[in-house]
C-alpha cells in the first residue's frame, strides 16, 4: 500500500501540470493500493475545483468512490507504514 499526497493526485488530474505524465503513470501502472488521508481527499477536491471547476472534482470523487483510492484515517498510520 502506498500513501499518496495531494500533489500526486492533482498532478495526475491536471494535464497542464508539469508533473502530470509522471503522476498519471504512477497511479495507472502501480499494482499497489493507494491510501489517501481524509485531509488529502478534501484538499485535492478543493484544488481541482479551484483550478478547473466542478467537473474535475466530481471525476476525482467518482474514481475514489469506485475503489481506485482507499480512504484511510488516523488509525491507518500503521497500514501506510507497513507498505
QUIKA-V24283 format. One record per helix or strand. SS is the DSSP state (H for helix, E for strand). FROM is the first residue (numbers start at 1). LEN is the number of residues. If there is no record, write none. Layout:
# QUIKA-V24283
[[SS,FROM,LEN] [SS,FROM,LEN]]
This chain:
# QUIKA-V24283
[[E,2,2] [H,6,8] [H,20,10] [E,34,4] [H,38,15] [H,54,15] [E,70,3] [H,74,9]]
